Amino acid sequence: MLDVMYELPSREDVNGCTITPEMVEKRSTAELLLHPSSLPKPESA
């Protein structure tokens, strides 16, 4: 979780972060809520 703690303040593409007790216990990564403008745009046909 330290990597998330240090990385998040400098990321402008993240709107939010969710960390649950299960994530901490299993040492998995946090769920990041990305800003819509940072998502890839779908290709139009």
PDB file of N, CA, C and O in Angstrom:
ATOM      1  N   MET A   1       0.804  -1.195   0.000  1.00  0.00           N
ATOM      2  CA  MET A   1       0.000   0.000   0.000  1.00  0.00           C
ATOM      3  C   MET A   1       0.854   1.269   0.000  1.00  0.00           C
ATOM      4  O   MET A   1       0.360   2.346  -0.333  1.00  0.00           O
ATOM      5  N   LEU A   2       2.120   1.150   0.368  1.00  0.00           N
ATOM      6  CA  LEU A   2       2.971   2.332   0.379  1.00  0.00           C
ATOM      7  C   LEU A   2       3.121   2.933  -1.007  1.00  0.00           C
ATOM      8  O   LEU A   2       3.168   4.154  -1.155  1.00  0.00           O
ATOM      9  N   ASP A   3       3.196   2.077  -2.030  1.00  0.00           N
ATOM     10  CA  ASP A   3       3.342   2.608  -3.381  1.00  0.00           C
ATOM     11  C   ASP A   3       2.154   3.487  -3.762  1.00  0.00           C
ATOM     12  O   ASP A   3       2.329   4.528  -4.394  1.00  0.00           O
ATOM     13  N   VAL A   4       0.954   3.074  -3.381  1.00  0.00           N
ATOM     14  CA  VAL A   4      -0.241   3.870  -3.659  1.00  0.00           C
ATOM     15  C   VAL A   4      -0.199   5.179  -2.875  1.00  0.00           C
ATOM     16  O   VAL A   4      -0.534   6.236  -3.410  1.00  0.00           O
ATOM     17  N   MET A   5       0.198   5.112  -1.649  1.00  0.00           N
ATOM     18  CA  MET A   5       0.242   6.301  -0.798  1.00  0.00           C
ATOM     19  C   MET A   5       1.175   7.368  -1.377  1.00  0.00           C
ATOM     20  O   MET A   5       0.875   8.560  -1.315  1.00  0.00           O
ATOM     21  N   TYR A   6       2.292   6.940  -1.933  1.00  0.00           N
ATOM     22  CA  TYR A   6       3.250   7.896  -2.476  1.00  0.00           C
ATOM     23  C   TYR A   6       2.930   8.302  -3.914  1.00  0.00           C
ATOM     24  O   TYR A   6       3.272   9.407  -4.334  1.00  0.00           O
ATOM     25  N   GLU A   7       2.283   7.424  -4.664  1.00  0.00           N
ATOM     26  CA  GLU A   7       2.004   7.697  -6.072  1.00  0.00           C
ATOM     27  C   GLU A   7       0.770   8.571  -6.279  1.00  0.00           C
ATOM     28  O   GLU A   7       0.775   9.432  -7.159  1.00  0.00           O
ATOM     29  N   LEU A   8      -0.278   8.373  -5.498  1.00  0.00           N
ATOM     30  CA  LEU A   8      -1.546   9.066  -5.730  1.00  0.00           C
ATOM     31  C   LEU A   8      -1.476  10.593  -5.729  1.00  0.00           C
ATOM     32  O   LEU A   8      -2.093  11.205  -6.601  1.00  0.00           O
ATOM     33  N   PRO A   9      -0.779  11.234  -4.825  1.00  0.00           N
ATOM     34  CA  PRO A   9      -0.798  12.705  -4.829  1.00  0.00           C
ATOM     35  C   PRO A   9      -0.317  13.340  -6.129  1.00  0.00           C
ATOM     36  O   PRO A   9      -0.741  14.446  -6.462  1.00  0.00           O
ATOM     37  N   SER A  10       0.548  12.673  -6.859  1.00  0.00           N
ATOM     38  CA  SER A  10       1.064  13.253  -8.096  1.00  0.00           C
ATOM     39  C   SER A  10       0.263  12.852  -9.328  1.00  0.00           C
ATOM     40  O   SER A  10       0.540  13.342 -10.422  1.00  0.00           O
ATOM     41  N   ARG A  11      -0.709  11.984  -9.177  1.00  0.00           N
ATOM     42  CA  ARG A  11      -1.501  11.538 -10.330  1.00  0.00           C
ATOM     43  C   ARG A  11      -2.718  12.427 -10.514  1.00  0.00           C
ATOM     44  O   ARG A  11      -3.544  12.565  -9.612  1.00  0.00           O
ATOM     45  N   GLU A  12      -2.819  13.027 -11.690  1.00  0.00           N
ATOM     46  CA  GLU A  12      -3.945  13.901 -11.990  1.00  0.00           C
ATOM     47  C   GLU A  12      -5.095  13.152 -12.656  1.00  0.00           C
ATOM     48  O   GLU A  12      -6.179  13.711 -12.831  1.00  0.00           O
ATOM     49  N   ASP A  13      -4.868  11.889 -13.030  1.00  0.00           N
ATOM     50  CA  ASP A  13      -5.890  11.106 -13.708  1.00  0.00           C
ATOM     51  C   ASP A  13      -6.768  10.303 -12.746  1.00  0.00           C
ATOM     52  O   ASP A  13      -7.646   9.563 -13.190  1.00  0.00           O
ATOM     53  N   VAL A  14      -6.545  10.438 -11.437  1.00  0.00           N
ATOM     54  CA  VAL A  14      -7.292   9.661 -10.447  1.00  0.00           C
ATOM     55  C   VAL A  14      -8.237  10.581  -9.671  1.00  0.00           C
ATOM     56  O   VAL A  14      -7.822  11.601  -9.121  1.00  0.00           O
ATOM     57  N   ASN A  15      -9.528  10.195  -9.641  1.00  0.00           N
ATOM     58  CA  ASN A  15     -10.532  10.946  -8.882  1.00  0.00           C
ATOM     59  C   ASN A  15     -10.700  10.414  -7.471  1.00  0.00           C
ATOM     60  O   ASN A  15     -11.060  11.166  -6.564  1.00  0.00           O
ATOM     61  N   GLY A  16     -10.445   9.130  -7.274  1.00  0.00           N
ATOM     62  CA  GLY A  16     -10.643   8.537  -5.959  1.00  0.00           C
ATOM     63  C   GLY A  16      -9.930   7.213  -5.833  1.00  0.00           C
ATOM     64  O   GLY A  16      -9.438   6.651  -6.811  1.00  0.00           O
ATOM     65  N   CYS A  17      -9.884   6.728  -4.610  1.00  0.00           N
ATOM     66  CA  CYS A  17      -9.189   5.480  -4.318  1.00  0.00           C
ATOM     67  C   CYS A  17      -9.974   4.745  -3.234  1.00  0.00           C
ATOM     68  O   CYS A  17     -10.367   5.345  -2.234  1.00  0.00           O
ATOM     69  N   THR A  18     -10.200   3.460  -3.431  1.00  0.00           N
ATOM     70  CA  THR A  18     -10.910   2.646  -2.453  1.00  0.00           C
ATOM     71  C   THR A  18      -9.975   1.574  -1.923  1.00  0.00           C
ATOM     72  O   THR A  18      -9.368   0.823  -2.686  1.00  0.00           O
ATOM     73  N   ILE A  19      -9.870   1.518  -0.605  1.00  0.00           N
ATOM     74  CA  ILE A  19      -9.074   0.488   0.056  1.00  0.00           C
ATOM     75  C   ILE A  19      -9.959  -0.190   1.088  1.00  0.00           C
ATOM     76  O   ILE A  19     -10.446   0.451   2.019  1.00  0.00           O
ATOM     77  N   THR A  20     -10.163  -1.477   0.918  1.00  0.00           N
ATOM     78  CA  THR A  20     -11.011  -2.239   1.831  1.00  0.00           C
ATOM     79  C   THR A  20     -10.139  -3.070   2.776  1.00  0.00           C
ATOM     80  O   THR A  20      -8.963  -3.296   2.492  1.00  0.00           O
ATOM     81  N   PRO A  21     -10.703  -3.521   3.886  1.00  0.00           N
ATOM     82  CA  PRO A  21      -9.936  -4.386   4.787  1.00  0.00           C
ATOM     83  C   PRO A  21      -9.412  -5.645   4.084  1.00  0.00           C
ATOM     84  O   PRO A  21      -8.308  -6.106   4.373  1.00  0.00           O
ATOM     85  N   GLU A  22     -10.203  -6.190   3.169  1.00  0.00           N
ATOM     86  CA  GLU A  22      -9.775  -7.375   2.441  1.00  0.00           C
ATOM     87  C   GLU A  22      -8.531  -7.090   1.603  1.00  0.00           C
ATOM     88  O   GLU A  22      -7.638  -7.931   1.499  1.00  0.00           O
ATOM     89  N   MET A  23      -8.477  -5.905   1.010  1.00  0.00           N
ATOM     90  CA  MET A  23      -7.313  -5.540   0.209  1.00  0.00           C
ATOM     91  C   MET A  23      -6.061  -5.451   1.072  1.00  0.00           C
ATOM     92  O   MET A  23      -4.976  -5.848   0.647  1.00  0.00           O
ATOM     93  N   VAL A  24      -6.214  -4.940   2.262  1.00  0.00           N
ATOM     94  CA  VAL A  24      -5.073  -4.814   3.164  1.00  0.00           C
ATOM     95  C   VAL A  24      -4.623  -6.201   3.630  1.00  0.00           C
ATOM     96  O   VAL A  24      -3.427  -6.493   3.650  1.00  0.00           O
ATOM     97  N   GLU A  25      -5.573  -7.047   4.000  1.00  0.00           N
ATOM     98  CA  GLU A  25      -5.242  -8.376   4.493  1.00  0.00           C
ATOM     99  C   GLU A  25      -4.601  -9.251   3.418  1.00  0.00           C
ATOM    100  O   GLU A  25      -3.686 -10.022   3.706  1.00  0.00           O
ATOM    101  N   LYS A  26      -5.080  -9.132   2.177  1.00  0.00           N
ATOM    102  CA  LYS A  26      -4.555  -9.949   1.087  1.00  0.00           C
ATOM    103  C   LYS A  26      -3.420  -9.258   0.343  1.00  0.00           C
ATOM    104  O   LYS A  26      -2.864  -9.813  -0.604  1.00  0.00           O
ATOM    105  N   ARG A  27      -3.077  -8.048   0.771  1.00  0.00           N
ATOM    106  CA  ARG A  27      -2.003  -7.257   0.158  1.00  0.00           C
ATOM    107  C   ARG A  27      -2.216  -7.052  -1.337  1.00  0.00           C
ATOM    108  O   ARG A  27      -1.272  -7.109  -2.125  1.00  0.00           O
ATOM    109  N   SER A  28      -3.465  -6.813  -1.712  1.00  0.00           N
ATOM    110  CA  SER A  28      -3.744  -6.531  -3.116  1.00  0.00           C
ATOM    111  C   SER A  28      -3.719  -5.021  -3.347  1.00  0.00           C
ATOM    112  O   SER A  28      -3.568  -4.241  -2.406  1.00  0.00           O
ATOM    113  N   THR A  29      -3.865  -4.626  -4.590  1.00  0.00           N
ATOM    114  CA  THR A  29      -3.779  -3.207  -4.915  1.00  0.00           C
ATOM    115  C   THR A  29      -5.110  -2.500  -4.665  1.00  0.00           C
ATOM    116  O   THR A  29      -6.165  -3.131  -4.596  1.00  0.00           O
ATOM    117  N   ALA A  30      -5.036  -1.198  -4.531  1.00  0.00           N
ATOM    118  CA  ALA A  30      -6.223  -0.383  -4.304  1.00  0.00           C
ATOM    119  C   ALA A  30      -7.000  -0.221  -5.604  1.00  0.00           C
ATOM    120  O   ALA A  30      -6.439  -0.346  -6.693  1.00  0.00           O
ATOM    121  N   GLU A  31      -8.297   0.058  -5.481  1.00  0.00           N
ATOM    122  CA  GLU A  31      -9.120   0.334  -6.651  1.00  0.00           C
ATOM    123  C   GLU A  31      -9.073   1.833  -6.905  1.00  0.00           C
ATOM    124  O   GLU A  31      -9.416   2.631  -6.032  1.00  0.00           O
ATOM    125  N   LEU A  32      -8.649   2.207  -8.098  1.00  0.00           N
ATOM    126  CA  LEU A  32      -8.543   3.615  -8.450  1.00  0.00           C
ATOM    127  C   LEU A  32      -9.698   4.009  -9.352  1.00  0.00           C
ATOM    128  O   LEU A  32     -10.029   3.297 -10.301  1.00  0.00           O
ATOM    129  N   LEU A  33     -10.307   5.145  -9.053  1.00  0.00           N
ATOM    130  CA  LEU A  33     -11.363   5.700  -9.876  1.00  0.00           C
ATOM    131  C   LEU A  33     -10.725   6.752 -10.771  1.00  0.00           C
ATOM    132  O   LEU A  33     -10.340   7.825 -10.307  1.00  0.00           O
ATOM    133  N   LEU A  34     -10.614   6.434 -12.069  1.00  0.00           N
ATOM    134  CA  LEU A  34      -9.928   7.309 -12.999  1.00  0.00           C
ATOM    135  C   LEU A  34     -10.853   8.395 -13.527  1.00  0.00           C
ATOM    136  O   LEU A  34     -12.053   8.179 -13.697  1.00  0.00           O
ATOM    137  N   HIS A  35     -10.279   9.557 -13.783  1.00  0.00           N
ATOM    138  CA  HIS A  35     -11.008  10.682 -14.357  1.00  0.00           C
ATOM    139  C   HIS A  35     -11.391  10.297 -15.784  1.00  0.00           C
ATOM    140  O   HIS A  35     -10.563   9.739 -16.503  1.00  0.00           O
ATOM    141  N   PRO A  36     -12.628  10.580 -16.216  1.00  0.00           N
ATOM    142  CA  PRO A  36     -13.080  10.178 -17.557  1.00  0.00           C
ATOM    143  C   PRO A  36     -12.187  10.675 -18.692  1.00  0.00           C
ATOM    144  O   PRO A  36     -12.057   9.989 -19.706  1.00  0.00           O
ATOM    145  N   SER A  37     -11.581  11.824 -18.553  1.00  0.00           N
ATOM    146  CA  SER A  37     -10.742  12.346 -19.637  1.00  0.00           C
ATOM    147  C   SER A  37      -9.453  11.546 -19.811  1.00  0.00           C
ATOM    148  O   SER A  37      -8.792  11.669 -20.843  1.00  0.00           O
ATOM    149  N   SER A  38      -9.087  10.736 -18.831  1.00  0.00           N
ATOM    150  CA  SER A  38      -7.862   9.948 -18.931  1.00  0.00           C
ATOM    151  C   SER A  38      -8.101   8.572 -19.542  1.00  0.00           C
ATOM    152  O   SER A  38      -7.145   7.853 -19.833  1.00  0.00           O
ATOM    153  N   LEU A  39      -9.364   8.198 -19.739  1.00  0.00           N
ATOM    154  CA  LEU A  39      -9.684   6.892 -20.307  1.00  0.00           C
ATOM    155  C   LEU A  39      -9.505   6.922 -21.821  1.00  0.00           C
ATOM    156  O   LEU A  39      -9.698   7.968 -22.441  1.00  0.00           O
ATOM    157  N   PRO A  40      -9.141   5.796 -22.426  1.00  0.00           N
ATOM    158  CA  PRO A  40      -8.993   5.761 -23.877  1.00  0.00           C
ATOM    159  C   PRO A  40     -10.333   6.027 -24.557  1.00  0.00           C
ATOM    160  O   PRO A  40     -11.377   5.563 -24.097  1.00  0.00           O
ATOM    161  N   LYS A  41     -10.294   6.761 -25.626  1.00  0.00           N
ATOM    162  CA  LYS A  41     -11.501   7.085 -26.357  1.00  0.00           C
ATOM    163  C   LYS A  41     -11.826   5.934 -27.333  1.00  0.00           C
ATOM    164  O   LYS A  41     -10.936   5.426 -28.015  1.00  0.00           O
ATOM    165  N   PRO A  42     -13.117   5.526 -27.393  1.00  0.00           N
ATOM    166  CA  PRO A  42     -13.467   4.432 -28.315  1.00  0.00           C
ATOM    167  C   PRO A  42     -13.327   4.903 -29.769  1.00  0.00           C
ATOM    168  O   PRO A  42     -13.566   6.065 -30.097  1.00  0.00           O
ATOM    169  N   GLU A  43     -12.931   3.958 -30.620  1.00  0.00           N
ATOM    170  CA  GLU A  43     -12.795   4.270 -32.036  1.00  0.00           C
ATOM    171  C   GLU A  43     -14.183   4.292 -32.663  1.00  0.00           C
ATOM    172  O   GLU A  43     -14.986   3.391 -32.421  1.00  0.00           O
ATOM    173  N   SER A  44     -14.470   5.305 -33.462  1.00  0.00           N
ATOM    174  CA  SER A  44     -15.763   5.374 -34.134  1.00  0.00           C
ATOM    175  C   SER A  44     -15.663   4.657 -35.482  1.00  0.00           C
ATOM    176  O   SER A  44     -14.633   4.693 -36.156  1.00  0.00           O
ATOM    177  N   ALA A  45     -16.764   4.005 -35.849  1.00  0.00           N
ATOM    178  CA  ALA A  45     -16.768   3.210 -37.091  1.00  0.00           C
ATOM    179  C   ALA A  45     -17.108   4.042 -38.287  1.00  0.00           C
ATOM    180  O   ALA A  45     -17.154   3.528 -39.404  1.00  0.00           O
TER     181      ALA A  45
END
